[in-house]
Amino acid sequence: MLTIWFLIIGVLLLLMALTGTVLKRLPISTAIIYFLIGVVLGPHGAAFLALDPLTSATALEHVAEVAVLISLFTVGLKLRISVFERAWRLPLRLAGWTMLVTIALITAVAILTFNLTLGAALLLAAILAPTDPVLASDVQVHNESDKDRVRFGLTGEGGLNDGIAFPFVMLGLGLMGLHDLGDYGSRWLWSDVIWPIAGGIASGWLCGFLVGHWVLYLRRVHQEAL
């Protein structure tokens, strides 16, 4: 079975690489193509893929984490603009108070329309509010020299919104009794808000700073990493 999976993945990657030019002319994103291929290989098609969301929850979680990390890392590589540039104001507004308002509105609609509990409504809102950086790839920055304001705003927002939505996901789970919020929300405030955001920014900056200077040193002194 493992050999078949290697074959399927290899053929899929080759197919997507060889048809990249054709796919760019179509009014759909490559994510839709992958989705359709997944349907064909899934239980409703050839049944090569038959994962139970309950029994295979851990495997699905790891696959989703890897996919999100790769997509966000790719988005980050396209944003070759200093953090002090004015262009960052638009994505910060979109991923900041705009998304917070969206979360509040979806929560209210979910409670009033579908009679969900506050925790379930907040969890649903935190899941739906962020835009998907993969599905929005056609309107994102095309390369590192692309300075279009709208595309930069959408790309930056796509990279930031998951981090902003994360605390509300954990808060929703906590209100549903599936996550420890601590006394008066103290554990949630520290472990799910302050530390992840501040620690994520600090570690991301530090890693980028060290790797960048390391590469420049290797190129300048040893003519390596060219």
DOKOL-915916 format. One line per 2 residues: number of its first residue (from 1); for each residue y, z, x of C-alpha. Coordinates in nm, 4 decimals, padded with zeros to 6 digits. Layout:
% DOKOL-915916
NUM = Y/Z/X ~ ...
***
This chain:
% DOKOL-915916
1 = 00.0000/00.0000/00.0000 ~ 00.2344/00.0787/00.2883
3 = 00.1797/-00.2705/00.4298 ~ 00.2725/-00.4243/00.0945
5 = 00.5931/-00.2195/00.0871 ~ 00.6870/-00.3328/00.4382
7 = 00.6258/-00.6917/00.3268 ~ 00.8341/-00.6526/00.0092
9 = 01.1268/-00.4903/00.1914 ~ 01.1169/-00.7477/00.4716
11 = 01.1125/-01.0416/00.2296 ~ 01.3924/-00.8818/00.0256
13 = 01.6197/-00.8301/00.3268 ~ 01.5534/-01.1817/00.4565
15 = 01.6200/-01.3287/00.1137 ~ 01.9509/-01.1438/00.0759
17 = 02.0599/-01.2399/00.4280 ~ 01.9748/-01.6096/00.3874
19 = 02.1364/-01.6395/00.0426 ~ 02.4486/-01.4404/00.1256
21 = 02.6761/-01.7455/00.1120 ~ 02.5412/-01.8505/-00.2263
23 = 02.5702/-01.4992/-00.3695 ~ 02.9369/-01.4778/-00.2677
25 = 03.0129/-01.7680/-00.5019 ~ 02.8479/-01.5973/-00.7990
27 = 03.0505/-01.3725/-01.0365 ~ 02.8171/-01.0764/-00.9705
29 = 02.7747/-00.8266/-00.6894 ~ 02.4692/-00.7940/-00.4698
31 = 02.4026/-00.4542/-00.6304 ~ 02.3149/-00.6353/-00.9531
33 = 02.0691/-00.8565/-00.7637 ~ 01.8996/-00.5509/-00.6128
35 = 01.8888/-00.3927/-00.9586 ~ 01.7197/-00.6977/-01.1122
37 = 01.4666/-00.7104/-00.8284 ~ 01.3965/-00.3417/-00.8895
39 = 01.3284/-00.4148/-01.2561 ~ 01.0881/-00.6933/-01.1601
41 = 00.9027/-00.4634/-00.9179 ~ 00.9145/-00.1631/-01.1528
43 = 00.6920/-00.0476/-01.4403 ~ 00.8286/-00.3152/-01.6745
45 = 00.7479/-00.5899/-01.4254 ~ 00.4865/-00.6119/-01.1511
47 = 00.4470/-00.2297/-01.1474 ~ 00.4664/-00.2082/-00.7677
49 = 00.7199/00.0712/-00.8123 ~ 00.6268/00.3476/-01.0572
51 = 00.8188/00.6623/-00.9673 ~ 00.8287/00.9470/-01.2172
53 = 01.1792/01.1033/-01.2108 ~ 01.0243/01.4494/-01.2517
55 = 00.7280/01.4394/-01.0138 ~ 00.9137/01.2250/-00.7554
57 = 01.2485/01.4057/-00.7831 ~ 01.2594/01.5027/-00.4144
59 = 01.1873/01.1498/-00.2910 ~ 01.4446/01.0005/-00.5283
61 = 01.7010/01.2583/-00.4149 ~ 01.6534/01.1661/-00.0480
63 = 01.6698/00.7916/-00.1200 ~ 01.9894/00.8398/-00.3221
65 = 02.1450/01.0513/-00.0445 ~ 02.0699/00.7867/00.2192
67 = 02.2079/00.5086/-00.0042 ~ 02.5314/00.7004/-00.0701
69 = 02.5764/00.7879/00.2981 ~ 02.5297/00.4262/00.4079
71 = 02.7637/00.2883/00.1399 ~ 03.0369/00.5431/00.2132
73 = 03.0012/00.4951/00.5898 ~ 03.0398/00.1191/00.5405
75 = 03.3491/00.1774/00.3285 ~ 03.4954/00.4033/00.5950
77 = 03.4506/00.1417/00.8681 ~ 03.6761/-00.0988/00.6748
79 = 03.9678/00.1452/00.6495 ~ 04.1236/00.0908/00.9926
81 = 04.4595/00.2482/00.9044 ~ 04.6098/00.5684/01.0443
83 = 04.5904/00.8673/00.8115 ~ 04.9706/00.8935/00.8333
85 = 05.0315/00.5479/00.6804 ~ 05.1955/00.5259/00.3365
87 = 04.9053/00.3085/00.2181 ~ 04.6957/00.6255/00.1755
89 = 04.9158/00.7509/-00.1087 ~ 04.7535/00.5224/-00.3662
91 = 04.3863/00.6144/-00.2977 ~ 04.4833/00.9826/-00.2765
93 = 04.6479/00.9643/-00.6187 ~ 04.3491/00.7789/-00.7647
95 = 04.0918/01.0178/-00.6175 ~ 04.3115/01.3228/-00.6769
97 = 04.4943/01.4076/-00.9961 ~ 04.3959/01.0797/-01.1693
99 = 04.0261/01.1604/-01.1383 ~ 04.0853/01.5236/-01.2341
101 = 04.2543/01.4084/-01.5550 ~ 03.9619/01.1715/-01.6168
103 = 03.7119/01.4562/-01.5725 ~ 03.9074/01.6731/-01.8170
105 = 03.9274/01.3962/-02.0792 ~ 03.5570/01.3065/-02.0544
107 = 03.4662/01.6754/-02.0786 ~ 03.6751/01.7111/-02.3951
109 = 03.5264/01.3980/-02.5528 ~ 03.1708/01.5080/-02.4669
111 = 03.2262/01.8483/-02.6280 ~ 03.4076/01.7251/-02.9395
113 = 03.2022/01.4098/-03.0001 ~ 02.8521/01.4912/-02.8741
115 = 02.8595/01.8708/-02.9174 ~ 02.7591/01.9293/-02.5565
117 = 02.8009/02.2666/-02.3952 ~ 03.0888/02.3092/-02.1505
119 = 02.8537/02.2975/-01.8519 ~ 02.6718/01.9829/-01.9658
121 = 02.9996/01.8118/-02.0612 ~ 03.1586/01.8953/-01.7244
123 = 02.8501/01.7723/-01.5387 ~ 02.8552/01.4457/-01.7330
125 = 03.2279/01.4023/-01.6644 ~ 03.1873/01.4686/-01.2908
127 = 02.9114/01.2058/-01.2764 ~ 03.1024/00.9370/-01.4696
129 = 03.4544/00.9858/-01.3318 ~ 03.4070/00.8561/-00.9724
131 = 03.3966/00.4802/-00.9261 ~ 03.0959/00.3404/-00.7430
133 = 03.1837/00.1988/-00.3962 ~ 02.8785/-00.0306/-00.4145
135 = 02.9405/-00.1805/-00.7580 ~ 03.3121/-00.2240/-00.6762
137 = 03.2426/-00.4047/-00.3483 ~ 03.3894/-00.7370/-00.4648
139 = 03.7365/-00.5839/-00.5114 ~ 03.7326/-00.3756/-00.1936
141 = 03.8839/-00.4384/00.1476 ~ 03.7122/-00.7451/00.2939
143 = 03.7499/-00.6520/00.6612 ~ 03.9385/-00.4146/00.8891
145 = 04.2464/-00.6433/00.9007 ~ 04.2778/-00.6704/00.5205
147 = 04.6061/-00.4990/00.4261 ~ 04.6071/-00.5761/00.0510
149 = 04.7462/-00.2655/-00.1250 ~ 04.5281/-00.2853/-00.4356
151 = 04.2046/-00.3471/-00.2460 ~ 04.2868/-00.0734/00.0032
153 = 04.3592/00.1696/-00.2807 ~ 04.0300/00.0957/-00.4574
155 = 03.8323/00.1119/-00.1324 ~ 03.9899/00.4391/-00.0242
157 = 03.9400/00.5895/-00.3689 ~ 03.5747/00.4816/-00.3663
159 = 03.5233/00.6668/-00.0400 ~ 03.7086/00.9840/-00.1430
161 = 03.6107/01.0420/-00.5040 ~ 03.2538/01.1631/-00.4439
163 = 03.3826/01.4516/-00.2355 ~ 03.6383/01.5423/-00.5025
165 = 03.3788/01.5250/-00.7822 ~ 03.1189/01.7347/-00.5973
167 = 03.2703/02.0783/-00.6817 ~ 03.2775/01.9907/-01.0525
169 = 02.9136/01.8809/-01.0425 ~ 02.8186/02.2185/-00.8978
171 = 03.0453/02.3997/-01.1451 ~ 02.8777/02.2193/-01.4336
173 = 02.5337/02.3124/-01.2996 ~ 02.6516/02.6713/-01.2586
175 = 02.7757/02.6916/-01.6164 ~ 02.4339/02.5650/-01.7257
177 = 02.2648/02.8436/-01.5274 ~ 02.1194/02.6088/-01.2655
179 = 02.3448/02.7088/-00.9745 ~ 02.4755/03.0441/-00.8530
181 = 02.8543/03.0576/-00.8939 ~ 02.8910/03.4127/-00.7637
183 = 03.1115/03.6887/-00.9039 ~ 03.4059/03.5299/-01.0874
185 = 03.3181/03.1976/-00.9239 ~ 03.3747/03.3276/-00.5698
187 = 03.0623/03.1678/-00.4246 ~ 03.1413/02.8368/-00.5936
189 = 03.5010/02.8442/-00.4648 ~ 03.3924/02.8992/-00.1041
191 = 03.0566/02.7178/-00.0822 ~ 03.1312/02.4222/-00.3128
193 = 03.5084/02.3716/-00.2836 ~ 03.6761/02.5048/00.0311
195 = 03.3968/02.4741/00.2873 ~ 03.2555/02.1307/00.1897
197 = 03.5983/01.9647/00.1701 ~ 03.7596/02.1315/00.4716
199 = 03.4383/02.1263/00.6757 ~ 03.3685/01.7642/00.5846
201 = 03.7163/01.6494/00.6876 ~ 03.7055/01.8520/01.0114
203 = 03.3565/01.7412/01.1166 ~ 03.4254/01.3775/01.0238
205 = 03.7472/01.3744/01.2271 ~ 03.5841/01.5494/01.5226
207 = 03.2822/01.3165/01.5321 ~ 03.5022/01.0074/01.5039
209 = 03.7373/01.1374/01.7740 ~ 03.4568/01.2204/02.0190
211 = 03.2587/00.8988/01.9644 ~ 03.5732/00.6858/01.9891
213 = 03.6799/00.8427/02.3179 ~ 03.3231/00.8278/02.4501
215 = 03.2985/00.4550/02.3777 ~ 03.6385/00.3899/02.5394
217 = 03.5312/00.5881/02.8465 ~ 03.2052/00.3931/02.8802
219 = 03.3874/00.0624/02.8454 ~ 03.6705/00.1477/03.0830
221 = 03.4756/00.3254/03.3569 ~ 03.1220/00.1839/03.3393
223 = 03.1691/-00.1462/03.1518 ~ 02.9124/-00.0318/02.8949
225 = 02.9061/-00.0216/02.5121 ~ 03.0828/-00.3580/02.5013
***
